[in-house]
C-alpha cells in the first residue's frame, strides 16, 4: 500500500511539474514588437495625429481612470461635437512607418463608444494614391471590446498609416491598447475575447475608389 501510494504521489508530482512547466514557458514567450509608438497612451497622445474635415469638429485628448483604461492609466478620447458627412471626416492615426511586401501583419485595438455606433479601422499608404491594405467597419458599444485585422502586404511601403476614422455619427469614442505587429493575432490580456474582422477587400483600394463608396 505504501509503495502504491508513493508511486501515485510521484506520478501526480510529474504531472504538476509538466503542467506548470508548460504554463511558464507559454507566458514567458516574448510578445511581438509593436510597430506603433505609445499604443497605450502612457505619454498622452504623443506620436498620434488627428484631423477633421471643415464640416466636422472633434476634441482629441487623453482621459484617465474615468474611462476605465484596458491597460495602463490613460486612453485616447474623441469627443465629437460635429460629425461631418462622411466617416473619413474625423480621423485619428499614426504615421509614418514601414511595412514590407509579403509580410503578414496584425492590427488590433480596443474601443468603446458613448452609445452603439460604427467606426472604421484601416491601414493605408500616407499620400496619393492612398492605397488601403486593410479596412474594416467595426461595431462599438458602451463596453470595451478588442478588434483585430490580419493582412498580408502586397508591396513595400515606407510611408504607411494606421488609424481609425469615425465621422458621420455624433457619438464619442474611446481607444486603447492599439497594436500593429508582424504575424497572426497574439492575445496579451487575460480573459479577452477579441472580435476578429476580415479586411473588406484583399486587394489595395485607391482614394478614387473610396470616393465612389457610399458612407
C-alpha positions in Angstrom: 0.0 0.0 0.0 2.8 2.4 0.9 4.6 1.6 -2.4 1.4 2.2 -4.4 0.8 5.5 -2.6 4.4 6.6 -3.3 4.1 5.8 -7.0 0.8 7.7 -7.2 2.2 10.7 -5.5 5.3 10.7 -7.7 3.1 10.4 -10.8 1.0 13.4 -9.6 4.1 15.4 -9.0 5.4 14.7 -12.5 2.0 15.8 -14.0 2.0 19.0 -12.0 5.6 19.8 -12.9 4.8 19.2 -16.5 1.7 21.3 -16.4 3.3 24.3 -14.6 6.4 24.0 -16.6 4.4 24.2 -19.9 2.4 27.2 -18.5 5.5 29.0 -17.5 7.0 28.6 -21.0 3.8 29.8 -22.6 3.7 33.0 -20.5 7.5 33.6 -20.9 7.2 33.7 -24.7 8.1 37.1 -25.9 5.2 39.2 -27.2 5.5 40.6 -30.8 7.1 44.1 -31.0 4.6 46.9 -31.5 5.4 48.9 -34.6 3.3 51.8 -33.3 4.6 54.1 -30.6 2.6 55.0 -27.4 -0.2 52.5 -28.2 -1.3 52.5 -24.5 -1.3 56.4 -24.3 1.1 56.4 -21.3 2.5 59.6 -22.9 -0.9 61.2 -23.6 -1.3 61.5 -27.4 2.4 61.7 -28.2 3.2 60.1 -31.6 -0.5 60.3 -32.7 -2.2 62.7 -35.1 -5.7 63.7 -35.8 -7.6 65.5 -38.5 -11.1 66.8 -39.0 -12.9 68.0 -42.2 -14.2 71.5 -42.4 -17.7 70.1 -41.9 -16.7 68.3 -38.7 -15.4 69.2 -35.3 -13.9 67.0 -32.5 -11.7 67.2 -29.5 -8.9 64.7 -29.1 -7.5 64.3 -25.7 -6.2 61.7 -23.2 -8.5 60.5 -20.4 -7.6 58.7 -17.2 -9.4 56.4 -14.8 -12.9 57.8 -15.6 -12.6 55.9 -18.9 -11.6 52.7 -17.2 -8.5 52.0 -19.3 -7.9 48.5 -20.6 -4.3 48.7 -19.7 -2.2 51.4 -18.2 -3.7 54.7 -16.8 -4.9 56.5 -19.9 -6.8 56.2 -23.1 -7.5 58.3 -26.2 -10.9 60.1 -26.0 -12.5 61.6 -29.1 -15.3 63.9 -28.2 -17.3 64.6 -31.4 -19.3 67.8 -31.5 -19.9 67.9 -35.2 -19.8 64.6 -37.2 -19.4 65.7 -40.7 -21.0 64.0 -43.7 -18.7 61.0 -44.1 -16.8 58.5 -42.0 -13.4 59.9 -43.0 -14.3 63.4 -41.8 -12.9 62.6 -38.3 -9.6 60.8 -38.2 -7.1 59.5 -35.6 -3.9 57.9 -36.8 -0.2 57.3 -36.6 2.4 57.6 -39.4 4.9 57.0 -41.0 6.3 53.6 -40.6 7.5 50.8 -43.0 5.6 47.7 -44.0 7.2 45.0 -46.1 5.9 43.1 -49.1 4.9 39.5 -48.4 4.8 40.0 -44.6 1.7 39.2 -42.6 0.7 41.8 -40.0 -2.0 42.1 -37.4 -3.6 45.5 -36.5 -5.5 45.4 -33.2 -7.2 47.8 -30.9 -9.6 48.2 -28.0 -12.6 50.6 -28.4 -15.9 51.6 -26.9 -18.4 54.4 -27.6 -20.9 56.6 -25.9 -23.7 54.5 -27.4 -23.7 51.9 -30.2 -22.1 53.1 -33.4 -19.7 52.0 -36.1 -16.1 53.2 -36.9 -13.5 52.1 -39.4 -10.1 50.7 -38.6 -7.6 50.8 -41.5 -4.0 50.5 -42.7 -3.1 52.6 -45.7 -0.4 54.5 -47.6 0.0 58.1 -46.4 -0.3 60.1 -49.6 -1.6 59.8 -53.2 -3.0 57.3 -54.3 -4.0 56.5 -50.7 -3.9 52.7 -51.2 -5.6 50.8 -48.4 -4.1 47.5 -47.3 -6.6 46.6 -44.6 -10.0 48.2 -43.9 -12.9 47.1 -41.8 -16.0 48.6 -40.2 -16.4 47.6 -36.6 -19.4 47.8 -34.2 -18.8 49.6 -30.9 -20.8 49.7 -27.8 -20.5 51.1 -24.3 -18.3 48.1 -23.3 -14.6 47.8 -24.2 -14.0 45.2 -26.9 -10.9 44.2 -28.8 -10.9 44.1 -32.6 -8.2 42.9 -35.0 -7.4 42.5 -38.7 -4.7 40.2 -40.0 -3.5 41.0 -43.5 -0.6 40.4 -45.9 1.2 43.3 -47.5 1.1 43.4 -51.3 4.1 45.7 -51.7 6.8 47.6 -49.7 5.6 50.9 -48.2 7.9 53.2 -46.2 5.1 55.7 -45.5 2.3 53.7 -44.0 -0.5 54.9 -41.7 -2.6 53.1 -39.1 -5.8 54.7 -37.9 -9.4 54.9 -37.1 -11.9 57.0 -38.9 -15.2 57.9 -37.1 -17.1 60.7 -38.8 -20.8 60.8 -39.8 -22.0 59.9 -36.3 -22.1 62.4 -33.4 -21.1 59.7 -30.8 -18.0 59.9 -28.7 -15.3 57.2 -29.0 -12.6 55.9 -26.7 -9.5 53.9 -27.9 -6.8 52.0 -26.0 -4.0 49.4 -26.4 -3.5 49.9 -30.2 -1.0 47.5 -31.7 0.5 46.7 -35.1 2.9 43.8 -35.4 4.2 41.0 -37.6 2.4 37.7 -37.7 -1.0 36.4 -36.6 -3.0 37.7 -33.7 -1.5 37.3 -30.3 -3.6 37.8 -27.2 -1.8 39.6 -24.4 -4.6 40.4 -21.9 -6.1 37.5 -19.8 -9.8 36.9 -20.3 -10.1 39.0 -23.5 -12.3 37.8 -26.3 -11.2 39.7 -29.4 -13.5 40.3 -32.3 -11.7 39.1 -35.4 -12.6 41.1 -38.5 -11.5 40.4 -42.1 -10.3 43.1 -44.4 -13.3 44.1 -46.7 -11.1 43.7 -49.7 -7.9 41.6 -50.0 -6.7 44.0 -52.8 -5.5 47.5 -52.2 -8.0 50.3 -52.8 -7.3 53.7 -54.2 -8.7 57.0 -52.9 -10.7 57.4 -56.1 -12.3 54.0 -55.5 -13.1 55.0 -51.9 -14.7 58.3 -53.0 -17.2 56.2 -55.0 -18.3 54.3 -51.9 -21.3 55.4 -50.1 -20.5 56.3 -46.5 
